[in-house]
Amino acid sequence: MYIELHAASAFSFLDGASLPEALVERAAALGYPAMALLERDGVYGAPRFHQAAKRAGLKAIVGAELTLAEPGPFDSRVIGGGAQARRPVAGGTIVR
């Protein structure tokens, strides 16, 4: 069984091209039991994705891929879910 766990919709600029409803429609046509939508730096398409998945009978998994900038020469991209906290920061936690 295959489940897409890192799909991006048109709400993630330059990462995805399809609207959340189209992604769900295709996943349902392929017989997926669930699908994850991970938008870049937000969860902008999540409401539409969740509603479409509910109508199609798919389990909706929502997450975000966050771009973090730390002092230093490197930036980090973090995928939400399953990450471990490394150190606290103001207003949240940096994870890797």
GROMACS elastic network, one bead per residue, 0.5 to 0.9 nm:
[ bonds ]
;  ai    aj funct       b0    kb
    1    32     6  0.76477   500
    1    33     6  0.85389   500
    2    32     6  0.66701   500
    2    33     6  0.84899   500
    2    34     6  0.88918   500
    3    27     6  0.86213   500
    3    32     6  0.60205   500
    3    33     6  0.71519   500
    3    34     6  0.59921   500
    3    35     6  0.57235   500
    3    36     6  0.78813   500
    4     7     6  0.65341   500
    4    27     6  0.83214   500
    4    32     6  0.81811   500
    4    34     6  0.76272   500
    4    35     6  0.51908   500
    4    36     6  0.60334   500
    4    37     6  0.83806   500
    5    34     6  0.87604   500
    5    35     6  0.60389   500
    5    37     6  0.69627   500
    5    38     6  0.78399   500
    5    61     6  0.79879   500
    6    35     6  0.83524   500
    6    36     6  0.59490   500
    6    37     6  0.60832   500
    6    38     6  0.56590   500
    6    39     6  0.86447   500
    6    63     6  0.88080   500
    7    15     6  0.89576   500
    7    16     6  0.76608   500
    7    23     6  0.82539   500
    7    35     6  0.79866   500
    7    36     6  0.62534   500
    7    38     6  0.57782   500
    7    39     6  0.76477   500
    8    11     6  0.75592   500
    8    12     6  0.61502   500
    8    15     6  0.61369   500
    8    17     6  0.79173   500
    8    18     6  0.81341   500
    8    19     6  0.89927   500
    8    20     6  0.83302   500
    8    23     6  0.89040   500
    8    36     6  0.87642   500
    8    37     6  0.57796   500
    8    38     6  0.55361   500
    8    39     6  0.52359   500
    8    40     6  0.75651   500
    8    45     6  0.88639   500
    9    12     6  0.57582   500
    9    13     6  0.83830   500
    9    15     6  0.72874   500
    9    17     6  0.58409   500
    9    18     6  0.52472   500
    9    19     6  0.53949   500
    9    20     6  0.56374   500
    9    22     6  0.89678   500
    9    23     6  0.75285   500
    9    37     6  0.74262   500
    9    38     6  0.81964   500
    9    39     6  0.68309   500
    9    45     6  0.69541   500
   10    13     6  0.63097   500
   10    14     6  0.77996   500
   10    15     6  0.73223   500
   10    18     6  0.51312   500
   10    19     6  0.53417   500
   10    20     6  0.75594   500
   10    39     6  0.89150   500
   10    45     6  0.81154   500
   11    14     6  0.89022   500
   11    15     6  0.84694   500
   11    16     6  0.71703   500
   11    17     6  0.81282   500
   11    18     6  0.85631   500
   11    19     6  0.74398   500
   11    20     6  0.84030   500
   11    39     6  0.70080   500
   11    40     6  0.82551   500
   11    42     6  0.89844   500
   11    43     6  0.85055   500
   11    44     6  0.61394   500
   11    45     6  0.58491   500
   12    15     6  0.53844   500
   12    16     6  0.57634   500
   12    17     6  0.82150   500
   12    38     6  0.87531   500
   12    39     6  0.54167   500
   12    40     6  0.53434   500
   12    41     6  0.80388   500
   12    42     6  0.83084   500
   12    44     6  0.80557   500
   12    45     6  0.83952   500
   13    16     6  0.66973   500
   13    17     6  0.82138   500
   13    40     6  0.78934   500
   14    17     6  0.75148   500
   15    39     6  0.83674   500
   15    40     6  0.77875   500
   16    19     6  0.82843   500
   16    39     6  0.86070   500
   18    21     6  0.80818   500
   18    22     6  0.60768   500
   18    23     6  0.64415   500
   19    22     6  0.53761   500
   19    23     6  0.65273   500
   19    24     6  0.89366   500
   19    45     6  0.79616   500
   19    48     6  0.86902   500
   19    49     6  0.84654   500
   20    23     6  0.51284   500
   20    24     6  0.63245   500
   20    25     6  0.86231   500
   20    37     6  0.81684   500
   20    45     6  0.63068   500
   20    46     6  0.78753   500
   20    48     6  0.62129   500
   20    50     6  0.85975   500
   20    52     6  0.75711   500
   21    24     6  0.51766   500
   21    25     6  0.60852   500
   21    26     6  0.86768   500
   21    48     6  0.67732   500
   21    49     6  0.60342   500
   21    51     6  0.84806   500
   21    52     6  0.55387   500
   21    53     6  0.78725   500
   22    26     6  0.61871   500
   22    27     6  0.85557   500
   22    52     6  0.88190   500
   23    26     6  0.52791   500
   23    27     6  0.61777   500
   23    28     6  0.86370   500
   23    35     6  0.89112   500
   23    49     6  0.81958   500
   24    27     6  0.50112   500
   24    28     6  0.60552   500
   24    29     6  0.85010   500
   24    35     6  0.76471   500
   24    49     6  0.70842   500
   24    52     6  0.63984   500
   24    53     6  0.58795   500
   24    56     6  0.73943   500
   24    58     6  0.78709   500
   25    28     6  0.52293   500
   25    29     6  0.62114   500
   25    30     6  0.87382   500
   25    52     6  0.79511   500
   25    53     6  0.82601   500
   25    56     6  0.74085   500
   26    30     6  0.62357   500
   26    31     6  0.86822   500
   26    32     6  0.89200   500
   27    30     6  0.51096   500
   27    31     6  0.63159   500
   27    32     6  0.53672   500
   27    33     6  0.82102   500
   27    34     6  0.79559   500
   27    35     6  0.72528   500
   27    58     6  0.83807   500
   28    32     6  0.56605   500
   28    33     6  0.75734   500
   28    34     6  0.85752   500
   28    53     6  0.85131   500
   28    56     6  0.65977   500
   28    57     6  0.80316   500
   28    58     6  0.71119   500
   29    32     6  0.77152   500
   31    34     6  0.89485   500
   32    35     6  0.71114   500
   32    58     6  0.72935   500
   33    57     6  0.77959   500
   33    58     6  0.53195   500
   33    59     6  0.64099   500
   34    53     6  0.82261   500
   34    57     6  0.85364   500
   34    60     6  0.59592   500
   34    61     6  0.73694   500
   35    53     6  0.83203   500
   35    58     6  0.70998   500
   35    59     6  0.64606   500
   35    60     6  0.56097   500
   35    61     6  0.60021   500
   35    62     6  0.85851   500
   36    59     6  0.84629   500
   36    60     6  0.60761   500
   36    62     6  0.56313   500
   36    63     6  0.72663   500
   37    43     6  0.85515   500
   37    45     6  0.81261   500
   37    46     6  0.72927   500
   37    49     6  0.75590   500
   37    60     6  0.77379   500
   37    61     6  0.63104   500
   37    62     6  0.51613   500
   37    63     6  0.61888   500
   37    64     6  0.77925   500
   38    42     6  0.84223   500
   38    43     6  0.73789   500
   38    46     6  0.86650   500
   38    61     6  0.84474   500
   38    62     6  0.61532   500
   38    65     6  0.60133   500
   38    79     6  0.79473   500
   38    80     6  0.80376   500
   39    42     6  0.58255   500
   39    43     6  0.56438   500
   39    44     6  0.71013   500
   39    45     6  0.73170   500
   39    46     6  0.82988   500
   39    62     6  0.84623   500
   39    63     6  0.68576   500
   39    65     6  0.59861   500
   39    66     6  0.85205   500
   40    43     6  0.76118   500
   40    44     6  0.88922   500
   40    64     6  0.58201   500
   40    66     6  0.60472   500
   40    67     6  0.77454   500
   41    44     6  0.88803   500
   41    64     6  0.61817   500
   41    65     6  0.57250   500
   41    67     6  0.63461   500
   42    45     6  0.85513   500
   42    63     6  0.83573   500
   42    64     6  0.57531   500
   42    65     6  0.74888   500
   42    66     6  0.74112   500
   43    46     6  0.53383   500
   43    47     6  0.82998   500
   43    62     6  0.75775   500
   43    63     6  0.68825   500
   43    64     6  0.60663   500
   44    47     6  0.74976   500
   44    48     6  0.87025   500
   45    48     6  0.56765   500
   45    49     6  0.60020   500
   45    50     6  0.85728   500
   46    50     6  0.58595   500
   46    51     6  0.84713   500
   46    60     6  0.89737   500
   46    62     6  0.64078   500
   46    63     6  0.83957   500
   47    50     6  0.52214   500
   47    51     6  0.61963   500
   47    52     6  0.85961   500
   48    51     6  0.52357   500
   48    52     6  0.61045   500
   48    53     6  0.85096   500
   49    52     6  0.52376   500
   49    53     6  0.60329   500
   49    54     6  0.85356   500
   49    60     6  0.73292   500
   49    62     6  0.84518   500
   50    53     6  0.51358   500
   50    54     6  0.61021   500
   50    55     6  0.86803   500
   50    58     6  0.89924   500
   50    59     6  0.83808   500
   50    60     6  0.56648   500
   50    61     6  0.80985   500
   50    62     6  0.80215   500
   51    54     6  0.51652   500
   51    55     6  0.63281   500
   51    56     6  0.87062   500
   51    60     6  0.87852   500
   52    55     6  0.51605   500
   52    56     6  0.61970   500
   52    57     6  0.86150   500
   52    58     6  0.85121   500
   52    60     6  0.88885   500
   53    57     6  0.59546   500
   53    59     6  0.64312   500
   53    60     6  0.58189   500
   54    57     6  0.51537   500
   54    58     6  0.60306   500
   54    59     6  0.71066   500
   54    60     6  0.74475   500
   55    58     6  0.78234   500
   56    59     6  0.89658   500
   63    79     6  0.76650   500
   63    80     6  0.55485   500
   63    81     6  0.69150   500
   64    78     6  0.83171   500
   64    79     6  0.62031   500
   64    80     6  0.53002   500
   64    81     6  0.83807   500
   65    77     6  0.67277   500
   65    78     6  0.55525   500
   65    80     6  0.59016   500
   66    76     6  0.82635   500
   66    77     6  0.56050   500
   66    78     6  0.51022   500
   66    79     6  0.63170   500
   66    80     6  0.73624   500
   67    75     6  0.73082   500
   67    76     6  0.59517   500
   67    78     6  0.63903   500
   67    79     6  0.89189   500
   68    75     6  0.60247   500
   68    76     6  0.51847   500
   68    77     6  0.60647   500
   68    78     6  0.73896   500
   68    94     6  0.81438   500
   69    72     6  0.83530   500
   69    74     6  0.73958   500
   69    76     6  0.63082   500
   69    77     6  0.86812   500
   70    73     6  0.82455   500
   70    74     6  0.71876   500
   70    75     6  0.63095   500
   70    76     6  0.77085   500
   71    74     6  0.79373   500
   71    75     6  0.85932   500
   72    75     6  0.79997   500
   76    96     6  0.79292   500
   77    96     6  0.81750   500
   78    83     6  0.80676   500
   78    94     6  0.89470   500
   78    95     6  0.69863   500
   78    96     6  0.61292   500
   79    82     6  0.83497   500
   79    83     6  0.75103   500
   79    96     6  0.83967   500
   80    83     6  0.66634   500
   80    95     6  0.88134   500
   81    84     6  0.89020   500
   83    95     6  0.59778   500
   83    96     6  0.61313   500
   84    94     6  0.87409   500
   84    95     6  0.56119   500
   84    96     6  0.64222   500
   85    88     6  0.75659   500
   85    93     6  0.63025   500
   85    94     6  0.61040   500
   85    96     6  0.70197   500
   86    93     6  0.75026   500
   86    94     6  0.61455   500
   86    95     6  0.55056   500
   86    96     6  0.68863   500
   87    93     6  0.61605   500
   87    94     6  0.58689   500
   87    95     6  0.74319   500
   88    91     6  0.84015   500
   88    92     6  0.63359   500
   88    94     6  0.61887   500
   88    95     6  0.88686   500
   89    92     6  0.54615   500
   89    93     6  0.52320   500
   89    94     6  0.65536   500
   90    93     6  0.76144   500
